[in-house]
Amino acid sequence: MRFHRYRYRPRVWAAAALVAAASLITPSLTVQAGAADGQVVAAQVLAGGEDDGADCAVPNPGSPAASSMLPDPFKRLNGTRISATSDWRCRRAEIRDLAQRSVYGQKPARPASVTGTVSASSITVNVSDQGRSASFSASVSLPSGSGPFPAVIVLGGLGADTATIKASGVAVINYDPYSVGKEGTARNNKQGAFYSVYGSSSSTGLLMAWSWGVSRIIDVIEQSGGSILKASATGVTGCSRFGKGAIVAGAFDQRVALTMPIESGSGGVPILRGIPGESGAQPLSSAYSEQPWLGDAFSSYTGNPNSLPVDTHEILGMVAPRGLFVMENPYVDWLAARSGSVAALGAAEVYKALGAGSNISYWSDVQNGTHCAVRSEWKTPLQQSIQKFLLVSGSGSGVFRIAPGKSGNLSTWRDWQTPTLTDGGGGDPGGGPGGDPGGGGTNGTCTAGYRNVNSWPGGFQGEVTIRNNGTSTLNGWTVGMTLGSGQSISSLWDGVNTGTSGSVTVRNSPYNGTLAANGTATFGFTATGNSTPAPGNITCKSP
């Protein structure tokens, strides 16, 4: 992104018992009932390692037919769909493989040797693999108080507000990605620590190289004994090109408890299929050629992203059920925020299916248009995310604040339904603690209930859950509701609305209208106005 040149500027659960148990069992998404979402994430980070699906057998994907619709994240390469949360581990491994093959290039397995040191001011990393060695370092800035501390790795010194991070009791690790993968190099002569080990002509792009560097920093923190930093409570953040890197780091290392990309643009959060149709967005060919961020294999998709076997909603979904907070800028068309909102909404379906809908947040409804600025609107959700996923002391629900002018419609991009997964995957249709919707209506078969997800001065986010209470399949639904005085819908997803204020009707999208007996579907919306009184006169009917 040609905005400016970047100058490098220099996580309480029964953990001991969990670590002991982790050495005895195979990592799984199944956690004791009643555990808070942050505890679930802590359990997975402790037990899962860098990639808990490394042992999954991934078949050769072949050449899938081109499609303008987003790929089904729940559909295996063999054509069947997953039906349990335990299936996600190996489905995620398939998505990982597709993303490496077509978008980023290969992330090598952990090197044969990783050593280093952790002090109150720095981290050193020494890597040896395949007879080659390389080293790099990162600076550390500790908060006040006594450790050990959770930490957020900030790519390029440019990411989420470091003052808020440190004030929350979390250390900041300033990591220079260019020491691992330099910009300004030819694709056949890539430079930096990653390429010193794996070759300057490696087909792996800079974003994956930067991700590899984040993983090696976590390796060293793990080895350090935990007296200064907690390896099980690490976050990652970055803005612009470093936002792209933060996504890849969080998606490809399951030890990252909280991923926070900011204004990442083309090659980052936004769906790749959407960018050609979004006015002013950086073209894929430009994102590919500006720097060797993306893997060499992506060159064949810059003009036909519909041929991609994967898209960014699935790559964001790879982070699930760990914490994900996506921040975007609606003022700069180049950043493709509309396609970004579609990617986040698509990823949210993965989170919902895994029973972790409150672990993903998205916010593009901001006032300041400056690229990579610190924004007051993001401070509270940043604090809540840190408390929940790094300090494991909060339970703030995820929120979607989509700028009205850059609001994408997921329903026009998918032809698949979100499954109700067994093993607890469908137990939280609202996605958050106490998520059972209240205050609804029914016609004897179709029931609708509303819940407030979040609210803020001048607006709120709501969600409606539709349930088929009959004994046969329901084919289509329509919900009616009345908004209070001053309330007006600014964006709505997973449904098609008629009207934005007063009496509003919402009918199903093409992909979520068919509900099996006791099946559910949801639609969400953001609205201006006070959250009280809650929308009322809620009714549901089926054809």
ChimeraX attribute file (.defattr): number of C-alpha atoms within 10 A of each C-alpha:
attribute: neighborCount
match mode: 1-to-1
recipient: residues
	/A:1	16
	/A:2	8
	/A:3	7
	/A:4	7
	/A:5	7
	/A:6	11
	/A:7	10
	/A:8	14
	/A:9	13
	/A:10	13
	/A:11	28
	/A:12	11
	/A:13	15
	/A:14	9
	/A:15	14
	/A:16	9
	/A:17	9
	/A:18	15
	/A:19	13
	/A:20	11
	/A:21	13
	/A:22	17
	/A:23	10
	/A:24	9
	/A:25	9
	/A:26	10
	/A:27	20
	/A:28	17
	/A:29	21
	/A:30	15
	/A:31	16
	/A:32	9
	/A:33	8
	/A:34	9
	/A:35	12
	/A:36	19
	/A:37	27
	/A:38	29
	/A:39	25
	/A:40	22
	/A:41	31
	/A:42	28
	/A:43	24
	/A:44	25
	/A:45	23
	/A:46	20
	/A:47	25
	/A:48	19
	/A:49	16
	/A:50	19
	/A:51	17
	/A:52	21
	/A:53	20
	/A:54	14
	/A:55	10
	/A:56	13
	/A:57	10
	/A:58	19
	/A:59	11
	/A:60	11
	/A:61	14
	/A:62	8
	/A:63	9
	/A:64	10
	/A:65	9
	/A:66	13
	/A:67	14
	/A:68	14
	/A:69	17
	/A:70	27
	/A:71	21
	/A:72	19
	/A:73	27
	/A:74	24
	/A:75	15
	/A:76	20
	/A:77	18
	/A:78	10
	/A:79	8
	/A:80	9
	/A:81	15
	/A:82	19
	/A:83	17
	/A:84	17
	/A:85	20
	/A:86	19
	/A:87	18
	/A:88	24
	/A:89	19
	/A:90	19
	/A:91	22
	/A:92	25
	/A:93	21
	/A:94	24
	/A:95	23
	/A:96	23
	/A:97	20
	/A:98	22
	/A:99	24
	/A:100	22
	/A:101	20
	/A:102	22
	/A:103	27
	/A:104	25
	/A:105	24
	/A:106	19
	/A:107	16
	/A:108	12
	/A:109	10
	/A:110	14
	/A:111	13
	/A:112	10
	/A:113	11
	/A:114	19
	/A:115	17
	/A:116	19
	/A:117	15
	/A:118	24
	/A:119	15
	/A:120	13
	/A:121	11
	/A:122	14
	/A:123	20
	/A:124	18
	/A:125	21
	/A:126	18
	/A:127	20
	/A:128	15
	/A:129	14
	/A:130	10
	/A:131	7
	/A:132	12
	/A:133	17
	/A:134	17
	/A:135	19
	/A:136	21
	/A:137	20
	/A:138	21
	/A:139	19
	/A:140	22
	/A:141	18
	/A:142	21
	/A:143	19
	/A:144	13
	/A:145	8
	/A:146	10
	/A:147	17
	/A:148	17
	/A:149	25
	/A:150	27
	/A:151	30
	/A:152	30
	/A:153	27
	/A:154	29
	/A:155	30
	/A:156	23
	/A:157	23
	/A:158	25
	/A:159	26
	/A:160	27
	/A:161	17
	/A:162	20
	/A:163	12
	/A:164	15
	/A:165	19
	/A:166	18
	/A:167	12
	/A:168	19
	/A:169	22
	/A:170	30
	/A:171	28
	/A:172	25
	/A:173	26
	/A:174	25
	/A:175	27
	/A:176	26
	/A:177	28
	/A:178	17
	/A:179	18
	/A:180	25
	/A:181	28
	/A:182	22
	/A:183	17
	/A:184	11
	/A:185	13
	/A:186	14
	/A:187	20
	/A:188	13
	/A:189	11
	/A:190	24
	/A:191	22
	/A:192	22
	/A:193	25
	/A:194	28
	/A:195	21
	/A:196	16
	/A:197	19
	/A:198	17
	/A:199	17
	/A:200	20
	/A:201	14
	/A:202	18
	/A:203	21
	/A:204	29
	/A:205	26
	/A:206	29
	/A:207	28
	/A:208	29
	/A:209	31
	/A:210	30
	/A:211	26
	/A:212	24
	/A:213	24
	/A:214	25
	/A:215	21
	/A:216	22
	/A:217	26
	/A:218	24
	/A:219	19
	/A:220	20
	/A:221	26
	/A:222	15
	/A:223	14
	/A:224	18
	/A:225	13
	/A:226	16
	/A:227	13
	/A:228	19
	/A:229	26
	/A:230	21
	/A:231	27
	/A:232	26
	/A:233	26
	/A:234	30
	/A:235	29
	/A:236	28
	/A:237	29
	/A:238	26
	/A:239	27
	/A:240	24
	/A:241	26
	/A:242	27
	/A:243	33
	/A:244	28
	/A:245	30
	/A:246	31
	/A:247	31
	/A:248	28
	/A:249	27
	/A:250	31
	/A:251	25
	/A:252	23
	/A:253	22
	/A:254	26
	/A:255	29
	/A:256	32
	/A:257	31
	/A:258	27
	/A:259	30
	/A:260	26
	/A:261	28
	/A:262	31
	/A:263	30
	/A:264	29
	/A:265	29
	/A:266	29
	/A:267	27
	/A:268	29
	/A:269	32
	/A:270	27
	/A:271	30
	/A:272	28
	/A:273	24
	/A:274	24
	/A:275	25
	/A:276	19
	/A:277	12
	/A:278	18
	/A:279	12
	/A:280	13
	/A:281	21
	/A:282	19
	/A:283	20
	/A:284	22
	/A:285	15
	/A:286	13
	/A:287	19
	/A:288	20
	/A:289	14
	/A:290	14
	/A:291	18
	/A:292	24
	/A:293	26
	/A:294	26
	/A:295	25
	/A:296	21
	/A:297	17
	/A:298	23
	/A:299	16
	/A:300	14
	/A:301	17
	/A:302	21
	/A:303	13
	/A:304	16
	/A:305	22
	/A:306	20
	/A:307	18
	/A:308	25
	/A:309	23
	/A:310	27
	/A:311	28
	/A:312	27
	/A:313	27
	/A:314	28
	/A:315	26
	/A:316	26
	/A:317	24
	/A:318	28
	/A:319	28
	/A:320	29
	/A:321	27
	/A:322	27
	/A:323	28
	/A:324	32
	/A:325	23
	/A:326	24
	/A:327	30
	/A:328	30
	/A:329	29
	/A:330	27
	/A:331	20
	/A:332	16
	/A:333	16
	/A:334	19
	/A:335	28
	/A:336	33
	/A:337	33
	/A:338	28
	/A:339	29
	/A:340	35
	/A:341	30
	/A:342	27
	/A:343	27
	/A:344	28
	/A:345	23
	/A:346	28
	/A:347	24
	/A:348	29
	/A:349	23
	/A:350	26
	/A:351	26
	/A:352	28
	/A:353	28
	/A:354	29
	/A:355	26
	/A:356	31
	/A:357	27
	/A:358	25
	/A:359	30
	/A:360	30
	/A:361	23
	/A:362	23
	/A:363	22
	/A:364	27
	/A:365	21
	/A:366	18
	/A:367	13
	/A:368	15
	/A:369	12
	/A:370	11
	/A:371	18
	/A:372	20
	/A:373	16
	/A:374	15
	/A:375	15
	/A:376	11
	/A:377	15
	/A:378	18
	/A:379	15
	/A:380	12
	/A:381	18
	/A:382	20
	/A:383	16
	/A:384	19
	/A:385	28
	/A:386	31
	/A:387	20
	/A:388	26
	/A:389	30
	/A:390	32
	/A:391	23
	/A:392	21
	/A:393	17
	/A:394	18
	/A:395	19
	/A:396	22
	/A:397	22
	/A:398	24
	/A:399	22
	/A:400	26
	/A:401	24
	/A:402	26
	/A:403	23
	/A:404	17
	/A:405	14
	/A:406	22
	/A:407	22
	/A:408	24
	/A:409	20
	/A:410	22
	/A:411	21
	/A:412	14
	/A:413	18
	/A:414	17
	/A:415	15
	/A:416	17
	/A:417	18
	/A:418	18
	/A:419	22
	/A:420	22
	/A:421	20
	/A:422	16
	/A:423	17
	/A:424	18
	/A:425	23
	/A:426	22
	/A:427	18
	/A:428	19
	/A:429	24
	/A:430	28
	/A:431	26
	/A:432	21
	/A:433	16
	/A:434	9
	/A:435	20
	/A:436	15
	/A:437	18
	/A:438	13
	/A:439	15
	/A:440	21
	/A:441	21
	/A:442	19
	/A:443	12
	/A:444	12
	/A:445	17
	/A:446	24
	/A:447	23
	/A:448	28
	/A:449	22
	/A:450	26
	/A:451	21
	/A:452	19
	/A:453	24
	/A:454	18
	/A:455	18
	/A:456	12
	/A:457	9
	/A:458	12
	/A:459	18
	/A:460	23
	/A:461	23
	/A:462	23
	/A:463	23
	/A:464	23
	/A:465	22
	/A:466	31
	/A:467	23
	/A:468	25
	/A:469	20
	/A:470	16
	/A:471	10
	/A:472	12
	/A:473	14
	/A:474	21
	/A:475	14
	/A:476	18
	/A:477	25
	/A:478	20
	/A:479	27
	/A:480	19
	/A:481	21
	/A:482	18
	/A:483	23
	/A:484	18
	/A:485	13
	/A:486	13
	/A:487	24
	/A:488	19
	/A:489	22
	/A:490	19
	/A:491	23
	/A:492	24
	/A:493	20
	/A:494	25
	/A:495	25
	/A:496	17
	/A:497	19
	/A:498	11
	/A:499	12
	/A:500	17
	/A:501	19
	/A:502	16
	/A:503	16
	/A:504	18
	/A:505	20
	/A:506	19
	/A:507	21
	/A:508	22
	/A:509	22
	/A:510	17
	/A:511	17
	/A:512	23
	/A:513	21
	/A:514	19
	/A:515	22
	/A:516	16
	/A:517	15
	/A:518	16
	/A:519	17
	/A:520	23
	/A:521	25
	/A:522	20
	/A:523	21
	/A:524	20
	/A:525	20
	/A:526	26
	/A:527	24
	/A:528	19
	/A:529	19
	/A:530	18
	/A:531	23
	/A:532	13
	/A:533	10
	/A:534	16
	/A:535	22
	/A:536	17
	/A:537	14
	/A:538	22
	/A:539	21
	/A:540	24
	/A:541	19
	/A:542	18
	/A:543	7
